[in-house]
């Protein structure tokens, strides 16, 4: 049996998304062919995709705008060469190509909010509803799709959480001292970590305000480290200076494979506005870190029962959670790792995928 997977590109996080879905079939005898619409051939990408076959169509992003006729023709050629049981397509463009290029059942994975705000996208999926399963990366994304597509049966709009290869991620982690040395952090500091693009959606402004408010009650030599780059960098630095904490906030910039250094942190804080899922939360959990997260979007589902939640954009509530985390710094790692293995590991995803009604009733794995 062969499965076709189509991804728009292999840039983060979609290389790992492709790996996640290829891993569903590990050890089953099912062969996975992954096609990247854009991007030049890359041996490391091929290895990391974890598929039996990887095909790079090599388009530029502008080449797959509009009708995408070239991509449709090439996918038709690929499908003609072997028998595929179904197709997995990530996001809107690959779904469009898969539906028009093949007659296969299509599992369309949706990674963002707002995918069906456009009438044209709603029209397309309604035309092909009989052979479509829509998967949201969180219940929050799934529920929004169900609202936008009210006539669809619920079993055709489901959730399959993002996940990580827990053992592989943990094998990459540096120990605390090594990670702090690389990041230039004092060995005795108490460090709040945050990773994400410096953008309004990530709301690091609330993080800096909350940290400044909590600082008098936090351990001595407390620091906030923000890993990432983006258009708000200078504005955030100015905010830290205005609040008198510029010497306590470290802007690390873009760090290659930043998750390797997560053990440098004592607690991980995510303040995002309506995060569809939050892969960075899984990486922080793999490091055994206590988690603080805004109660918005899919992140709430990821840390339910093991993390500290605060109302979105409420700096005072965040400050309280930082103080609470500093007071209960030990004893959470094993519970966090259990949550990760139970709900967000490759093995958990295999079981959840097989249980989906669409997969069962269509006999996709028979």
C-alpha positions in Angstrom: 0.0 0.0 0.0 1.2 3.5 -0.8 0.3 6.9 0.7 0.9 10.2 -1.0 1.8 13.2 1.2 1.9 16.8 -0.3 3.5 19.7 1.6 3.9 23.2 0.3 7.5 23.5 1.6 9.9 22.1 4.0 10.6 25.2 6.0 9.9 25.1 9.7 7.6 23.8 11.0 6.5 21.9 7.9 9.5 19.6 7.6 8.6 18.2 11.0 4.9 18.1 10.1 5.7 15.9 7.1 7.9 13.7 9.4 5.0 13.4 11.9 2.6 12.1 9.3 5.2 9.8 7.7 5.8 8.4 11.2 2.1 7.3 11.4 3.0 4.4 9.1 6.3 3.3 10.6 6.4 -0.5 10.9 3.2 -1.0 9.0 4.5 -1.9 5.6 2.7 1.1 4.1 5.0 3.1 1.9 4.9 7.0 2.1 5.8 9.2 -0.8 6.3 12.9 0.3 6.2 15.6 -2.3 7.4 19.2 -1.6 5.9 21.7 -4.0 8.5 24.3 -3.4 12.2 24.2 -2.4 15.2 22.7 -4.1 16.3 19.1 -3.5 18.1 18.7 -0.1 19.6 15.5 1.2 19.2 16.5 4.8 15.5 17.4 4.3 15.1 14.0 2.5 16.5 12.2 5.6 14.6 14.2 8.1 11.2 13.7 6.3 11.3 10.0 7.2 9.5 8.9 4.1 10.2 6.0 1.7 10.4 8.4 -1.2 10.8 12.2 -1.2 10.2 14.2 -4.4 11.1 17.9 -4.7 9.1 19.7 -7.5 11.4 22.7 -7.0 8.8 25.4 -7.6 9.1 28.9 -6.3 6.2 30.1 -4.1 5.0 32.4 -6.9 4.9 29.4 -9.3 2.2 27.7 -7.3 -0.1 30.7 -7.0 -3.4 30.9 -8.9 -4.5 27.7 -10.6 -1.2 25.8 -10.0 -1.6 23.9 -13.3 2.0 22.8 -13.4 1.9 21.3 -9.9 -1.4 19.6 -10.8 0.2 18.0 -13.9 3.2 16.8 -12.0 1.1 15.3 -9.2 -1.0 13.5 -11.8 2.2 12.0 -13.2 3.3 10.8 -9.8 0.0 9.2 -9.1 0.0 7.4 -12.4 3.2 5.7 -11.6 2.0 3.7 -8.6 -1.2 2.9 -6.8 -1.9 5.2 -3.9 -4.6 4.5 -1.3 -5.1 8.1 -0.1 -3.3 11.5 0.1 -2.3 13.6 3.1 -2.1 17.4 2.2 -0.9 20.1 4.5 -2.6 23.4 4.4 -4.7 25.0 1.6 -2.6 24.9 -1.5 -1.5 21.3 -1.3 -5.1 20.3 -0.6 -6.3 22.2 -3.7 -3.6 20.4 -5.8 -4.5 17.0 -4.4 -8.2 17.4 -5.0 -7.8 18.5 -8.6 -4.9 16.3 -9.5 -6.3 13.0 -8.1 -9.4 11.1 -7.3 -8.0 9.9 -4.0 -9.5 10.4 -0.6 -7.7 13.4 0.8 -6.8 14.1 4.5 -6.3 17.8 4.7 -4.3 18.9 7.7 -5.0 22.5 8.9 -2.4 24.3 11.0 -3.9 27.7 11.4 -7.0 29.7 12.4 -9.0 31.4 9.6 -8.4 28.9 6.9 -12.0 29.0 5.8 -12.7 32.7 6.2 -12.4 32.9 2.4 -15.5 31.9 0.4 -13.4 30.3 -2.4 -11.8 27.8 0.1 -15.2 26.9 1.5 -16.6 26.4 -2.0 -13.7 24.1 -2.9 -14.0 21.8 0.1 -17.8 21.7 -0.2 -17.4 20.5 -3.8 -15.2 17.6 -2.8 -16.6 16.9 0.6 -17.4 13.2 -0.1 -13.7 12.4 -0.2 -12.3 14.8 2.3 -11.3 14.6 6.0 -10.3 17.9 7.6 -7.9 17.5 10.5 -7.2 20.4 12.9 -4.0 20.4 14.9 -6.0 21.3 18.0 -9.6 21.2 19.1 -9.6 25.0 18.9 -8.8 24.8 15.2 -11.2 22.0 14.6 -14.1 23.8 16.3 -13.5 26.9 14.2 -13.7 24.8 11.0 -16.9 23.2 12.2 -18.4 26.7 12.7 -17.3 27.8 9.2 -18.6 24.5 7.6 -21.8 24.0 9.6 -23.3 21.4 7.3 -20.4 19.0 7.5 -20.7 15.9 9.7 -18.5 16.2 12.7 -16.6 13.0 11.9 -15.2 14.7 8.8 -13.7 17.5 10.8 -11.6 16.1 13.5 -8.5 16.7 15.6 -5.1 15.0 15.4 -2.6 16.8 17.6 0.8 17.7 16.5 3.5 15.6 18.2 7.2 15.0 18.5 9.6 12.1 18.5 10.2 12.4 22.3 13.4 10.3 22.4 14.9 12.1 19.4 14.2 15.6 20.9 15.6 14.6 24.3 18.7 13.1 22.7 19.5 16.6 21.3 19.2 18.4 24.6 22.3 19.9 26.2 22.6 19.7 29.9 21.8 22.8 31.9 25.4 24.0 32.3 26.3 23.4 28.7 23.1 25.2 27.5 23.7 28.2 29.8 27.3 28.5 28.7 26.3 28.6 25.0 23.6 31.2 25.7 25.9 33.3 28.0 23.7 32.9 31.1 25.0 32.8 34.7 25.1 29.3 36.2 23.2 30.5 39.3 20.4 32.5 37.6 16.7 31.6 37.7 15.7 31.8 34.1 12.3 32.3 32.4 12.5 31.2 28.8 10.4 32.2 25.8 10.9 31.2 22.2 9.1 32.7 19.2 9.0 35.4 16.5 9.1 38.9 17.9 5.6 39.7 16.6 2.3 41.0 18.0 0.8 37.4 17.8 3.4 36.2 20.3 2.8 39.1 22.7 6.2 39.2 24.4 5.2 42.7 25.6 2.8 41.1 28.1 5.7 38.7 29.1 8.1 41.5 29.8 5.4 43.5 31.8 4.5 40.4 33.8 8.1 39.6 34.5 8.8 43.1 35.6 5.9 43.0 38.0 6.9 39.6 39.4 10.6 40.4 39.7 10.6 41.6 43.4 9.2 38.3 44.4 11.3 36.1 42.2 14.6 34.5 43.2 17.7 36.7 43.2 19.5 36.9 39.8 16.3 36.1 37.9 16.4 36.6 34.2 14.0 36.5 31.2 15.5 35.1 28.0 13.6 35.7 24.8 14.9 33.6 21.8 13.8 34.7 18.4 13.9 37.7 16.0 11.2 39.8 14.4 9.9 43.3 13.7 9.2 44.2 17.3 12.7 43.6 18.7 13.5 47.3 19.2 10.1 48.1 20.6 10.4 45.3 23.1 13.9 46.4 24.1 12.5 49.9 24.6 9.7 48.5 26.8 12.2 46.6 29.0 14.1 49.8 29.4 11.0 51.8 30.3 10.1 49.3 33.0 13.6 49.3 34.4 14.4 45.7 33.6 16.6 46.0 30.6 19.5 44.4 32.5 17.2 41.5 33.4 15.9 40.7 29.9 18.2 38.9 27.5 17.3 39.0 23.7 19.2 36.0 22.3 18.1 36.5 18.7 17.5 33.7 16.3 19.2 30.5 17.6 19.7 27.6 15.3 17.9 24.5 16.6 17.1 26.4 19.7 15.3 23.6 21.5 18.7 22.0 22.2 19.2 24.7 24.8 15.9 24.5 26.7 17.4 23.0 29.8 19.0 26.4 30.3 15.6 27.5 31.5 13.9 27.0 34.9 10.4 27.7 33.5 9.0 28.2 30.0 6.4 30.9 29.4 4.3 31.3 26.2 2.1 34.4 26.0 0.8 34.0 22.4 -2.5 35.4 21.2 -4.6 32.5 19.8 -1.8 30.0 19.1 -3.3 27.3 16.9 -1.2 24.6 18.7 2.3 25.6 20.0 4.9 23.0 19.0 7.4 24.9 21.2 5.4 23.8 24.2 6.0 20.1 23.3 9.7 20.8 23.0 9.7 22.5 26.4 7.8 19.6 27.9 10.4 17.2 26.5 13.0 19.2 28.5 10.8 18.6 31.6 10.2 22.3 32.1 7.3 23.8 34.1 5.0 25.6 31.7 3.1 28.9 31.9 0.8 29.5 29.0 -1.9 32.0 28.0 -5.4 30.5 28.0 -5.9 31.1 24.3 -6.0 28.8 21.3 -4.5 25.3 21.2 -1.8 25.9 23.8 -4.4 25.5 26.5 -5.1 21.9 25.4 -1.4 21.0 25.3 -0.7 22.0 28.9 -4.1 21.1 30.4 -3.5 19.6 33.8 0.2 20.1 33.9 0.8 23.8 33.2 -0.2 27.1 34.7 -2.7 29.1 32.7 -3.3 32.8 32.8 -5.8 35.1 31.0 -4.6 36.3 27.6 -2.7 39.7 27.8 -3.1 39.9 31.6 0.3 40.9 32.9 -0.7 40.9 36.5 -2.0 37.3 36.3 1.1 36.2 34.5 3.2 37.8 37.3 1.3 35.7 39.9 2.0 32.5 37.8 5.7 33.3 37.6 5.9 33.7 41.4 3.9 30.4 41.8 6.3 28.6 39.4 9.3 29.9 41.3 7.8 28.6 44.6 7.1 25.1 43.2 10.1 24.5 41.0 10.6 20.8 41.6 8.6 17.6 41.2 6.7 18.3 37.9 9.0 16.8 35.3 7.7 13.2 35.5 4.1 14.3 35.2 4.8 16.6 32.3 6.6 13.8 30.4 3.7 11.4 31.1 1.4 14.0 29.5 3.7 14.3 26.5 3.9 10.5 25.9 0.2 10.0 26.4 -1.1 12.6 24.1 1.6 14.1 21.9 4.1 11.4 20.9 4.3 9.6 17.6 2.9 6.4 19.2 -0.1 8.2 20.6 -0.8 9.8 17.2 -0.7 6.4 15.5 -3.4 5.1 17.8 -5.5 8.2 17.5 -5.2 8.2 13.6 -6.4 4.6 13.4 -9.4 5.5 15.6 -10.7 8.2 13.3 -14.1 7.4 11.9 -13.2 8.5 8.4 -10.2 6.2 8.3 -12.2 3.3 9.6 -15.2 3.7 7.4 -13.2 4.3 4.2 -10.9 1.3 4.9 -7.9 3.5 4.3 -5.5 1.2 6.2 -6.9 -2.1 5.1 
